[in-house]
Amino acid sequence: MTPTFRKAALRGATSLTAFALLCGTAQAQDATAPAPAASEGADDVIIVTGSITRNPAAATASPVVSITSDDLEKRGIKTVADTLQTLTANNAGTIPASWSGNGFTTGATAPSLRGFNNAYTLTLFDGMRTAYYPLADDGQRNIVDINSMPGSIVDRVDTLLDGASATYGSDAIAGVVNVISKRQIQGLHLDASMGVSQRGDGDEQRINGTYGYGDLDDQGFNIYANFEYQKNAAMDLSARKGPWSTADQSSICGGPTDGCLTNNVRNGIQADGGYGGIQSTIVPFVQPFTQDATGAYVAQGDYQMLNPSAGCGRLNALTLTPEQQQNATVVGTPSVVCQQDLTNDYEAYTARTKRIGGTLRGTVRLNDLTEAFLMFNYYNVTTANRMAPSGWTGRTAAGGDRVTISQIYLPAYVCANGVGTLSGEANNILSGTGCDASNGTLNPNNPFAAQSQSARLLGMPDMPRYTYTNAKTYRISGGVDGSFGDGWDYMIGATASEVTLDVTNTGYINAQGLMDAVAQGTYNFMDPSANSAEAIQGVFPDQHKRATSKLAQVMATLSKDVFELPGGMVNVAIQGQYRYESINNPSSNAPNDVNPADRYYGINAIGVKGHRDVWSAAYEISVPIVDEFRVKADGSYDHYSTGQENFAPKFEAEFQPIDEIKLRGTFTKGFRAPNLNESFQLPSTGYITSTINCSNAAFQSFCDAHASNPGYYEGGYSVGITSAGNPDLKSEKSTSYTFGAVIQPTRNITLTVDYWRTKIKNLITSVNPTDELYAAYYGNNGQVNMPGITVTQGAPDPENLGALPLIGEVGSSFQNANSMLGKGIDVSGSAYFGLTDTITWRTNATASYLIRLQQDIDGTINRFDGSLGGCNWTSCSGAPRFRASWQNTLDFADTTSVTLTAYYTSGYSSTASDAGGTYKDCEASAAAGQLVTYPDSGRAVQCHGPSTFNLDGHAETKIADGKFTLYADVMNILDGKPKYDPNAAYGIYNFNAAWQGSLFMGRYFRIGAKVDF
């Protein structure tokens, strides 16, 4: 970069636009950029990358964390997603990879800065926006999938940690993540690696290559092309021994009066030797029934195997003692049953994932003052997510008229025109009608058909459910920045992107397909392996959908130094911007008004279709009053075609009384307009986990009514939270400020400390079940009279069809609630020491402490800091108070380096006040059913979630004059193990996947090589 162009670019870097951030601060691939000559004002220049201070935290009044590509390499980090997961200010955690199969944003991930949810973090790519992922997190929050960002061309990841809504527009209340690609690359660069865990699984293959030609300084242009490939194997929960690998929790016992947790293995024996009654497995059992004069089904014998010659197959055959059989709660339990551990057999922890990407970028110097670039990105991410099969009995998903099949009676006769019907007291008993001896044949699936008896079917298909995602991101961006006339600087940028997501669900039961198969005999329940592809598709029809998201953005900035003050030139900048956003996400399980039974068990019905235009005008005034005191004022006016408009101001100040200390502060009035899902979403349901505590008087009558089948409610149950779009929502408004200090006692040491506080009003939320709601439902026979809220019953107890069912869904439209408050402290320190002539030590540490995080809804305070809440947006990952990382690198003669990086996340209270618990009150939360409790005493199994410590290592050496680099990573050097946590992540894993995912993997090795010509 020539001195003339550098000066112009640095002047432009003071402007407010995101595009300015790209063009004014992004440096070349070189590790260190040369400083400008003194005649060009070197004393006034702070270069963010390769700066004199060596720490970008000193370059702005706003707190910024910048992680360079070199930092990432030395931490063994290969993806942007992993980068943000280790960011200490990511207090609520990035959506972990394990949620790929269980979460709403299947296949995608996004950060949640400051403990707020991911709706408040704006993610940029080279300073500009990119299209949302078509699926919204929790059916509400639109996110940018950071998996779609190419990691091998990242120059650095900058995270702005103050309310930046005035600078960047809506979505940036908690902060901004800006992934910055390399401005120019020269020569050929190849990088290949392979990884595997110490236990021989979790294998990974990566390769990327880049070729660039041209030198911007000497030749006036540069063009480079990049590709990258990554493949990660799936990881099952059964891969690691522990309470997470099995449904049997009966080894978790308390004191003498507590009892032990439930053995949830199908047909498992409890710790006290008890047996609850026959349960469904992949081995089908049937029981003979006849109908009396009223049409009621009357048992004529015990259950027996539908196919006795096959026995229990690969399952464990269990012979019950006479006492166990006699005391079984399910009438008709046979003497021999089959045991199955669904967690061990089917449940995956992470999905099989493949990423393929390509980038083409060209940059040209039009003259000494003008530079232009054009870049095209393509990224394809595919995932395969496996889950256990559902039982033959079940319920179609929320989001339309629901059909429940609680009991299945295989008829004596089947025929081609048979019609499966639902009958019974709750209209959920499935039987076949329309077939008899005159028009049909004896049912081959019913061993009692010759006696004119029906066969009650108990079982599930031996067919895991899969969700396959195929996300393709297309993005083109370009821009020009330069100067003209008498010191006018300008920048013009544009981008367009589209995400196309294909989703395929297999192995999910279609209720109408099941009803037809029962009545017509088209599916072989006795020997499922004999079914044709047509018969399988009849009951489990593959479900396909394509969802798309689009974004286009155009922005322009004009800035000028207008007059000089003692501290330097006053700069004024203005910006105009337009963008278009749209999402078309059709429902995978849409309501069917013609035939409500023609829908699936278990596939979420979420759907949204909407678009909007956004116009913005903004300004920035930078005023260096004196060398020691500088101020800056920003403001942005945004208008949305959906009816929202807002003006957001921001003020910054820096005071440097001495060279070694700089004080800084910011104040921002921000906003977040309702996103596309919040405005246009069809009624969609997410789930939280609740429990029934029979020692609590509020649940006593319910427990008494279901005493013959405690398995119906034991171990917790899912409550659906159904939310619909609301076009009348108001924008959320925020007030944020930060103040802190940058201390540089010497050139090679930098320390920062910053206090931050953000309050959001008009909070957009879904309905929040309260103790009052639960008490009303279970104490008033399911009747809840609360304004704006509807409560529906769940699936009936198949053994007690007349009893009150569990709560099914709690529904309302999205609403503006009161407020959200967060505050905390961030600290960082970095240093660079020459130990000898050939050995240097670089150290960098960051830490974040969350002082307060709470939600105020109509005067009810839900506090989350240091607890497992808020479950409604962290999926019960929690908001730990303290997170820290510390990276240390020893460089030997610029050819070899060794790095150790330590990560720490503090423990937390297991209470979650937005899921029925009481903040940091373990006893009250247990009584309310929010915590997992011991069955005999009702005492909480765990009141405090564990802390997490992890240590990663990286070593590399250059050979052949630096043209070849060999490197090795050892992740989780200490081979730490995850710690038991039955409350985290809705109890799916029995550990907290957001913080302890790397511990579940165990010690992990990666070796690789790089070629640079």
SULVEN-V425950 format. One record per residue. N is the residue number from 0. RES is the residue in one letter. NEAR is the number of other C-alpha atoms within 10 Angstrom. Layout:
N RES NEAR
N RES NEAR
//
This chain:
0 M 19
1 T 12
2 P 17
3 T 12
4 F 19
5 R 19
6 K 19
7 A 21
8 A 25
9 L 17
10 R 21
11 G 31
12 A 22
13 T 21
14 S 30
15 L 28
16 T 28
17 A 22
18 F 27
19 A 27
20 L 19
21 L 22
22 C 25
23 G 23
24 T 20
25 A 22
26 Q 23
27 A 19
28 Q 17
29 D 13
30 A 13
31 T 13
32 A 15
33 P 13
34 A 17
35 P 17
36 A 10
37 A 9
38 S 8
39 E 14
40 G 11
41 A 14
42 D 11
43 D 11
44 V 17
45 I 19
46 I 24
47 V 20
48 T 22
49 G 18
50 S 17
51 I 17
52 T 19
53 R 21
54 N 26
55 P 21
56 A 22
57 A 23
58 A 18
59 T 17
60 A 26
61 S 25
62 P 30
63 V 20
64 V 20
65 S 20
66 I 18
67 T 17
68 S 23
69 D 14
70 D 17
71 L 20
72 E 17
73 K 25
74 R 25
75 G 24
76 I 20
77 K 16
78 T 18
79 V 21
80 A 23
81 D 17
82 T 18
83 L 22
84 Q 22
85 T 20
86 L 23
87 T 26
88 A 29
89 N 22
90 N 27
91 A 31
92 G 29
93 T 26
94 I 24
95 P 23
96 A 22
97 S 21
98 W 22
99 S 25
100 G 25
101 N 18
102 G 21
103 F 19
104 T 23
105 T 24
106 G 31
107 A 29
108 T 24
109 A 28
110 P 31
111 S 25
112 L 30
113 R 31
114 G 30
115 F 26
116 N 23
117 N 28
118 A 24
119 Y 26
120 T 29
121 L 28
122 T 26
123 L 21
124 F 20
125 D 24
126 G 24
127 M 25
128 R 24
129 T 29
130 A 26
131 Y 24
132 Y 31
133 P 31
134 L 30
135 A 27
136 D 25
137 D 22
138 G 28
139 Q 29
140 R 21
141 N 25
142 I 26
143 V 26
144 D 24
145 I 24
146 N 19
147 S 26
148 M 24
149 P 27
150 G 23
151 S 24
152 I 24
153 V 22
154 D 26
155 R 23
156 V 23
157 D 19
158 T 23
159 L 23
160 L 24
161 D 29
162 G 32
163 A 30
164 S 29
165 A 28
166 T 23
167 Y 25
168 G 26
169 S 25
170 D 25
171 A 25
172 I 34
173 A 28
174 G 25
175 V 25
176 V 24
177 N 23
178 V 26
179 I 25
180 S 25
181 K 19
182 R 24
183 Q 24
184 I 24
185 Q 19
186 G 12
187 L 16
188 H 18
189 L 19
190 D 19
191 A 17
192 S 18
193 M 17
194 G 21
195 V 19
196 S 18
197 Q 14
198 R 12
199 G 10
200 D 16
201 G 20
202 D 17
203 E 19
204 Q 17
205 R 19
206 I 19
207 N 22
208 G 20
209 T 22
210 Y 18
211 G 19
212 Y 17
213 G 19
214 D 18
215 L 20
216 D 13
217 D 10
218 Q 11
219 G 16
220 F 19
221 N 21
222 I 22
223 Y 22
224 A 20
225 N 22
226 F 21
227 E 22
228 Y 19
229 Q 20
230 K 19
231 N 19
232 A 17
233 A 20
234 M 20
235 D 20
236 L 21
237 S 18
238 A 17
239 R 18
240 K 11
241 G 15
242 P 21
243 W 26
244 S 22
245 T 22
246 A 21
247 D 22
248 Q 21
249 S 19
250 S 13
251 I 15
252 C 17
253 G 18
254 G 10
255 P 9
256 T 13
257 D 17
258 G 20
259 C 22
260 L 23
261 T 22
262 N 21
263 N 21
264 V 21
265 R 20
266 N 22
267 G 25
268 I 21
269 Q 19
270 A 18
271 D 9
272 G 8
273 G 14
274 Y 21
275 G 21
276 G 25
277 I 25
278 Q 21
279 S 22
280 T 27
281 I 23
282 V 27
283 P 24
284 F 27
285 V 25
286 Q 26
287 P 26
288 F 22
289 T 16
290 Q 12
291 D 9
292 A 6
293 T 6
294 G 10
295 A 13
296 Y 17
297 V 12
298 A 18
299 Q 14
300 G 14
301 D 15
302 Y 24
303 Q 20
304 M 22
305 L 23
306 N 17
307 P 12
308 S 8
309 A 12
310 G 16
311 C 21
312 G 11
313 R 12
314 L 15
315 N 14
316 A 15
317 L 15
318 T 13
319 L 17
320 T 12
321 P 10
322 E 10
323 Q 18
324 Q 22
325 Q 17
326 N 15
327 A 20
328 T 19
329 V 16
330 V 17
331 G 19
332 T 23
333 P 21
334 S 17
335 V 18
336 V 28
337 C 25
338 Q 23
339 Q 24
340 D 21
341 L 19
342 T 22
343 N 21
344 D 16
345 Y 18
346 E 25
347 A 24
348 Y 29
349 T 25
350 A 25
351 R 20
352 T 21
353 K 19
354 R 21
355 I 20
356 G 22
357 G 19
358 T 19
359 L 18
360 R 23
361 G 20
362 T 23
363 V 19
364 R 22
365 L 14
366 N 11
367 D 17
368 L 18
369 T 19
370 E 22
371 A 19
372 F 20
373 L 18
374 M 18
375 F 18
376 N 21
377 Y 21
378 Y 22
379 N 21
380 V 21
381 T 20
382 T 25
383 A 22
384 N 25
385 R 25
386 M 20
387 A 19
388 P 22
389 S 22
390 G 17
391 W 23
392 T 23
393 G 20
394 R 25
395 T 26
396 A 24
397 A 27
398 G 22
399 G 17
400 D 15
401 R 18
402 V 23
403 T 22
404 I 25
405 S 21
406 Q 23
407 I 23
408 Y 24
409 L 31
410 P 30
411 A 28
412 Y 29
413 V 28
414 C 23
415 A 16
416 N 14
417 G 22
418 V 20
419 G 23
420 T 18
421 L 21
422 S 15
423 G 13
424 E 10
425 A 14
426 N 14
427 N 23
428 I 21
429 L 25
430 S 24
431 G 26
432 T 20
433 G 17
434 C 21
435 D 16
436 A 11
437 S 8
438 N 13
439 G 17
440 T 17
441 L 20
442 N 23
443 P 19
444 N 25
445 N 26
446 P 22
447 F 20
448 A 19
449 A 12
450 Q 10
451 S 16
452 Q 22
453 S 30
454 A 28
455 R 21
456 L 24
457 L 25
458 G 19
459 M 19
460 P 20
461 D 16
462 M 17
463 P 16
464 R 20
465 Y 19
466 T 24
467 Y 22
468 T 24
469 N 18
470 A 26
471 K 21
472 T 25
473 Y 20
474 R 21
475 I 19
476 S 23
477 G 19
478 G 21
479 V 21
480 D 25
481 G 23
482 S 22
483 F 10
484 G 6
485 D 8
486 G 13
487 W 17
488 D 24
489 Y 24
490 M 26
491 I 20
492 G 26
493 A 21
494 T 22
495 A 21
496 S 22
497 E 24
498 V 27
499 T 19
500 L 24
501 D 16
502 V 20
503 T 17
504 N 20
505 T 18
506 G 24
507 Y 25
508 I 30
509 N 25
510 A 25
511 Q 21
512 G 23
513 L 24
514 M 24
515 D 22
516 A 25
517 V 30
518 A 29
519 Q 25
520 G 25
521 T 24
522 Y 25
523 N 17
524 F 24
525 M 20
526 D 14
527 P 15
528 S 10
529 A 11
530 N 15
531 S 13
532 A 9
533 E 12
534 A 18
535 I 20
536 Q 18
537 G 19
538 V 23
539 F 22
540 P 18
541 D 16
542 Q 17
543 H 13
544 K 15
545 R 18
546 A 22
547 T 23
548 S 24
549 K 23
550 L 22
551 A 21
552 Q 21
553 V 19
554 M 22
555 A 21
556 T 25
557 L 22
558 S 25
559 K 21
560 D 19
561 V 11
562 F 11
563 E 13
564 L 12
565 P 10
566 G 15
567 G 17
568 M 17
569 V 19
570 N 21
571 V 22
572 A 23
573 I 21
574 Q 21
575 G 18
576 Q 20
577 Y 17
578 R 19
579 Y 18
580 E 21
581 S 21
582 I 28
583 N 19
584 N 23
585 P 18
586 S 20
587 S 21
588 N 24
589 A 22
590 P 19
591 N 14
592 D 10
593 V 7
594 N 10
595 P 17
596 A 22
597 D 19
598 R 27
599 Y 29
600 Y 22
601 G 18
602 I 20
603 N 20
604 A 24
605 I 30
606 G 26
607 V 27
608 K 20
609 G 17
610 H 20
611 R 16
612 D 16
613 V 19
614 W 18
615 S 20
616 A 19
617 A 24
618 Y 23
619 E 25
620 I 22
621 S 23
622 V 21
623 P 21
624 I 16
625 V 14
626 D 15
627 E 16
628 F 17
629 R 20
630 V 20
631 K 20
632 A 20
633 D 23
634 G 24
635 S 25
636 Y 17
637 D 21
638 H 17
639 Y 17
640 S 12
641 T 18
642 G 13
643 Q 16
644 E 18
645 N 19
646 F 18
647 A 24
648 P 21
649 K 23
650 F 20
651 E 21
652 A 21
653 E 23
654 F 18
655 Q 18
656 P 12
657 I 9
658 D 11
659 E 13
660 I 17
661 K 20
662 L 20
663 R 25
664 G 23
665 T 24
666 F 23
667 T 26
668 K 23
669 G 32
670 F 29
671 R 24
672 A 24
673 P 28
674 N 24
675 L 25
676 N 30
677 E 28
678 S 23
679 F 19
680 Q 25
681 L 24
682 P 22
683 S 26
684 T 23
685 G 23
686 Y 18
687 I 17
688 T 22
689 S 23
690 T 21
691 I 25
692 N 27
693 C 20
694 S 15
695 N 13
696 A 13
697 A 21
698 F 19
699 Q 15
700 S 15
701 F 20
702 C 21
703 D 12
704 A 16
705 H 20
706 A 13
707 S 17
708 N 19
709 P 16
710 G 17
711 Y 19
712 Y 18
713 E 16
714 G 20
715 G 19
716 Y 19
717 S 17
718 V 21
719 G 23
720 I 25
721 T 26
722 S 28
723 A 26
724 G 24
725 N 20
726 P 17
727 D 15
728 L 21
729 K 19
730 S 21
731 E 21
732 K 19
733 S 24
734 T 19
735 S 24
736 Y 21
737 T 24
738 F 22
739 G 22
740 A 22
741 V 24
742 I 20
743 Q 21
744 P 12
745 T 11
746 R 12
747 N 16
748 I 18
749 T 24
750 L 21
751 T 22
752 V 21
753 D 21
754 Y 20
755 W 24
756 R 22
757 T 25
758 K 21
759 I 22
760 K 20
761 N 20
762 L 25
763 I 22
764 T 18
765 S 25
766 V 19
767 N 17
768 P 19
769 T 15
770 D 16
771 E 11
772 L 19
773 Y 20
774 A 16
775 A 17
776 Y 22
777 Y 21
778 G 17
779 N 12
780 N 13
781 G 18
782 Q 15
783 V 19
784 N 12
785 M 11
786 P 7
787 G 10
788 I 16
789 T 15
790 V 21
791 T 17
792 Q 16
793 G 19
794 A 23
795 P 23
796 D 21
797 P 17
798 E 16
799 N 15
800 L 19
801 G 13
802 A 16
803 L 22
804 P 23
805 L 22
806 I 21
807 G 19
808 E 21
809 V 22
810 G 23
811 S 21
812 S 23
813 F 26
814 Q 21
815 N 20
816 A 19
817 N 18
818 S 21
819 M 21
820 L 19
821 G 23
822 K 21
823 G 22
824 I 19
825 D 22
826 V 20
827 S 21
828 G 20
829 S 20
830 A 19
831 Y 16
832 F 13
833 G 13
834 L 11
835 T 10
836 D 8
837 T 11
838 I 15
839 T 17
840 W 18
841 R 16
842 T 18
843 N 20
844 A 19
845 T 22
846 A 21
847 S 26
848 Y 23
849 L 23
850 I 16
851 R 17
852 L 26
853 Q 21
854 Q 24
855 D 16
856 I 17
857 D 9
858 G 10
859 T 9
860 I 15
861 N 22
862 R 24
863 F 29
864 D 30
865 G 26
866 S 27
867 L 33
868 G 32
869 G 28
870 C 23
871 N 21
872 W 22
873 T 24
874 S 21
875 C 28
876 S 28
877 G 32
878 A 30
879 P 27
880 R 23
881 F 24
882 R 25
883 A 22
884 S 21
885 W 18
886 Q 21
887 N 19
888 T 22
889 L 20
890 D 20
891 F 16
892 A 12
893 D 13
894 T 14
895 T 17
896 S 20
897 V 19
898 T 23
899 L 22
900 T 22
901 A 17
902 Y 21
903 Y 19
904 T 24
905 S 18
906 G 20
907 Y 23
908 S 23
909 S 32
910 T 36
911 A 30
912 S 25
913 D 24
914 A 26
915 G 27
916 G 27
917 T 21
918 Y 23
919 K 22
920 D 15
921 C 23
922 E 16
923 A 18
924 S 25
925 A 27
926 A 25
927 A 24
928 G 25
929 Q 27
930 L 34
931 V 27
932 T 27
933 Y 23
934 P 22
935 D 15
936 S 16
937 G 21
938 R 25
939 A 22
940 V 22
941 Q 20
942 C 22
943 H 18
944 G 25
945 P 21
946 S 18
947 T 19
948 F 20
949 N 21
950 L 21
951 D 22
952 G 22
953 H 22
954 A 22
955 E 20
956 T 18
957 K 18
958 I 11
959 A 7
960 D 8
961 G 14
962 K 12
963 F 17
964 T 19
965 L 17
966 Y 21
967 A 21
968 D 25
969 V 23
970 M 26
971 N 25
972 I 16
973 L 14
974 D 18
975 G 18
976 K 20
977 P 24
978 K 19
979 Y 17
980 D 23
981 P 23
982 N 28
983 A 26
984 A 23
985 Y 21
986 G 18
987 I 18
988 Y 24
989 N 22
990 F 25
991 N 29
992 A 25
993 A 23
994 W 26
995 Q 22
996 G 18
997 S 18
998 L 21
999 F 23
1000 M 24
1001 G 22
1002 R 21
1003 Y 23
1004 F 20
1005 R 19
1006 I 17
1007 G 18
1008 A 18
1009 K 19
1010 V 16
1011 D 16
1012 F 11
//
